[in-house]
Amino acid sequence: MLTIPSEYIKATRMTEAELLLEVAVRLFQKEKLSIGQAARLSGMPQYQFQMLLASRGISLHYNVEDFREDVETLNRLRP
């Protein structure tokens, strides 16, 4: 658990939720978190987080290998 002293949160003039969202976006941009992880950190549903990224012109970092992994996962989950 990460604790940010309230004096720093106040200095940003942001709410805790806004600050956490900015941290999630930045960690996603730096490819430190997946989109799912960043969305959960931000407290947003993934589709809403994706819309936020799009509104900021941030790419989703989705490549061919990610696509192949998703296809494999879907095939495994298929009854």
Secondary structure by P-SEA (a helix, b strand, c coil): cccccaaaaaaacccaaaaaaaaaaaaaaaccccaaaaaaaacccaaaaaaaaaaacccccccaaaaaaaaaaaaaacc
